[in-house]
Amino acid sequence: MKQYSVVGQSLPRVRARELVTGEAKFSVDIKLPGMLYGSVLRSPYPHAKILNIDTTQGIDRDDGVTANMAGPVRWFKSGGGFLYISVGGGKAARNARVLCHNGEGWHSVRKHGSANEKIEWIELSSDDDATPRLHYAVRTGAAVSNTKHLEHPNTNPSSGILIKRETTGFIDLPIMDGGMPSTDGIFLNAGIAADDLSATNSNEFINMDYAGDGEARAANDHGDFLSGTLALPWASGAGLATRELASRLNLNNDSGGTNTDTPKFRSLSIDYVKDPDTVESWRLVVDLGATAELQGESPETIITNLQTARDLGTLPAFAYANSGTKFVKVFIPEWEEEVAEASSEGSVAPVNTKAVRKGTVELILEERL
């Protein structure tokens, strides 16, 4: 019988080694310079007729950003694993921005100093002198745009590469409430971890503004972080009374105009104290026999009522002396009961009738609010 070299033979797959070792490349693994990313938007309704598509989507205040940051996305550009967009502007009280997505979240790269004007065009390039640059066109009038650039836009400032910054900037940090937004607190101290701070505020330094309940974020000046001042207390240690704290850090360049001399912020720590509102508790001993006589009920009814209050799904009302009505959780840690035989003159009840239950019950009542 004729033997075939291919038909009926077991041959190794050409890509077998790549597949089993994880070295194989698929389309999702391919990343090209300037590559754009997209997603498919589908109608949430089956078999619906799409009447129109809104192509002006951008950032809205419902996204958790300030009102002056809202507006449509005007330009996209990706490179080096980063995605840059120009967004906003074009309306009163809106400042255009260049934002960058670094793989974990968005951060601001450039904010237009004038409201209503746009940043219309952005581009990434290293064609000039092999220095990576982000180029962008800043609208300054009805028919005038100024082209500017930022060197090393994809570089971490802590890498040691000098990054030119156009102006002093600031960082708004998330509002802090300690996970207890309705509880008053005392904010004691702000501490910072940062590099390249100078000894005086005539060179590089970080200034902190803050706001308490209901205040604008930059309502109060907390002071300057310098090379020798890395912690700033509130009220000399007495603290700031507020439920929440909003912080803004202003990163100030060298006043001599050196745009590469900028402090490098790493983290901010806030020391605070928050205690739940004062609540009360009561420890009572209930005499079953005396209470039954006072209420005109049987001891069994008194016991049932106490058990019902203990097992209630809500908090029962409790009034004691002149304390007013409280809503409490009922605990019964201990029963001190005795069973007395029921008897009448001329007759003796069986020993196990349990006709009357007497004794005491210990109650613990605790406020929860």
Residue pairs with C-beta under 8 A, 6 or more apart in sequence:
13 19
15 24
17 23
18 24
31 81
33 79
34 77
34 78
34 79
34 124
35 78
36 76
36 78
37 78
37 83
43 50
56 72
57 72
57 73
58 70
58 71
58 72
58 73
58 87
58 88
59 65
59 69
59 70
59 71
59 73
59 87
59 88
60 70
61 67
61 70
67 93
67 94
68 88
68 93
68 94
68 95
68 115
69 87
69 88
69 94
69 95
69 97
70 88
70 94
71 87
71 88
71 89
71 90
71 91
71 94
71 96
72 87
72 88
72 90
73 85
73 86
73 87
74 85
74 86
74 87
74 118
74 119
74 120
75 85
75 86
75 119
75 120
75 121
75 122
76 83
76 84
76 85
77 83
77 84
77 85
77 122
77 123
77 124
78 84
79 124
79 154
80 124
80 132
80 154
81 102
81 103
81 154
82 100
82 101
82 102
82 103
82 153
82 154
83 100
83 101
84 98
84 99
84 100
84 109
84 122
84 124
84 134
84 153
85 98
85 99
85 100
85 101
85 122
86 96
86 97
86 98
86 118
86 119
86 120
86 121
86 122
86 136
87 96
87 97
87 98
87 99
88 94
88 95
88 96
88 97
88 118
89 95
89 96
89 97
89 112
89 115
89 116
89 117
89 118
89 119
89 139
90 96
90 116
90 117
90 118
91 116
92 115
92 116
93 115
93 116
94 115
94 116
95 111
95 112
95 113
95 114
95 115
96 111
96 112
96 117
96 118
96 119
96 138
96 139
97 108
97 109
97 110
97 111
97 112
97 119
98 108
98 109
98 110
98 119
98 122
98 134
98 136
99 106
99 107
99 108
99 109
100 106
100 107
100 108
100 109
100 153
108 169
109 134
109 150
109 153
110 119
110 136
110 150
110 166
111 169
112 118
112 119
112 138
112 139
113 167
114 140
117 138
117 139
117 140
118 139
119 136
119 137
119 138
119 139
120 137
120 139
120 145
121 135
121 136
121 137
121 145
122 134
122 135
122 136
122 137
123 134
123 135
123 136
124 132
124 133
124 134
124 135
124 153
125 132
125 133
125 135
126 132
126 133
131 151
131 152
132 151
132 152
132 153
132 154
132 155
133 149
133 150
133 151
133 152
133 153
134 149
134 150
134 153
135 147
135 148
135 149
136 147
136 148
136 149
136 150
137 145
137 146
137 147
137 148
138 145
138 146
138 147
138 148
139 145
140 146
148 166
150 163
150 164
150 165
150 166
151 163
151 164
152 161
152 163
155 161
155 163
157 163
157 262
157 264
158 195
158 264
162 260
163 260
163 262
164 259
164 260
165 253
165 259
165 260
165 262
166 259
167 253
168 250
168 251
168 252
168 253
169 250
169 251
170 248
170 249
170 250
170 251
171 248
171 249
171 251
171 265
172 217
172 246
172 247
172 248
173 246
173 247
173 248
173 249
173 268
175 244
175 245
175 246
176 244
176 245
176 246
176 247
176 270
176 272
177 185
177 243
177 244
177 245
178 185
178 272
178 274
180 274
180 276
181 243
181 244
182 243
183 243
183 274
183 275
183 276
183 277
184 241
184 242
184 243
184 274
185 241
185 242
185 243
185 272
185 273
185 274
186 239
186 240
186 241
186 272
186 273
186 274
187 234
187 239
187 240
187 242
187 245
187 270
187 271
187 272
188 233
188 234
188 237
188 239
188 240
188 271
188 272
188 273
189 231
189 232
189 233
189 234
189 237
189 270
189 271
190 208
190 210
190 222
190 231
190 232
190 233
190 234
190 247
190 268
190 269
190 270
190 271
191 230
191 231
191 232
191 268
191 269
191 270
191 271
192 206
192 208
192 225
192 230
192 231
192 249
192 265
192 267
192 268
192 269
193 230
193 265
193 266
193 267
193 268
193 269
194 206
194 225
194 230
194 263
194 264
194 265
194 266
195 263
195 264
195 266
196 204
196 261
196 262
196 263
196 264
197 204
197 205
197 206
197 225
197 226
197 227
197 263
198 204
198 205
198 226
198 227
198 254
199 226
199 227
199 228
200 226
201 207
201 224
201 226
201 252
202 255
203 254
203 255
203 256
203 261
204 252
204 253
204 254
204 261
204 262
204 263
205 224
205 225
205 226
205 252
205 263
206 224
206 225
206 249
206 250
206 251
206 252
206 263
206 265
207 221
207 223
207 224
207 225
207 249
207 250
207 252
208 221
208 222
208 223
208 224
208 225
208 232
208 247
208 248
208 249
208 250
209 217
209 218
209 219
209 220
209 221
209 222
209 247
209 248
209 250
210 217
210 219
210 220
210 222
210 240
210 245
210 246
210 247
210 248
211 217
211 218
211 219
211 220
211 245
211 246
212 219
212 220
212 240
212 241
212 242
212 243
212 244
212 245
213 242
213 243
213 244
215 246
217 246
217 247
217 248
218 248
222 232
222 234
223 229
223 232
225 232
234 240
239 273
245 270
245 272
247 268
247 270
249 265
249 268
251 262
251 263
251 265
252 263
253 259
253 261
253 262
254 261
254 262
277 369
279 366
279 367
279 368
279 369
280 326
280 366
280 367
281 364
281 365
281 366
281 367
282 318
282 320
282 328
282 363
282 364
282 365
283 362
283 363
283 364
283 365
284 362
284 363
284 364
284 365
285 360
285 361
285 362
285 363
286 302
286 306
286 360
286 361
286 362
286 363
287 360
288 299
288 302
288 303
288 337
288 357
288 358
288 359
288 360
288 361
289 299
289 358
289 359
291 299
291 302
292 298
292 299
292 301
292 302
295 301
295 302
299 356
299 357
299 358
300 357
303 357
303 361
306 330
306 332
306 361
306 363
307 332
309 316
309 330
310 330
310 331
310 332
312 330
315 327
315 328
315 329
315 368
316 327
316 328
316 330
317 325
317 326
317 327
318 325
318 326
318 327
318 328
318 365
319 325
319 326
320 326
326 365
326 367
327 367
327 368
327 369
328 365
328 366
328 367
328 368
329 365
329 366
329 368
330 363
330 364
330 365
331 363
331 364
331 365
331 366
332 361
332 362
332 363
332 364
333 362
333 364
334 361
334 362
335 359
335 361
335 362
336 359
336 360
336 361
336 362
337 357
337 358
337 359
337 360
337 361
338 357
338 358
338 359
339 354
339 356
339 357
339 358
340 355
340 356
340 357
340 358
341 348
341 349
341 351
341 353
341 355
341 356
342 349
342 353
342 355
342 356
343 349
349 355
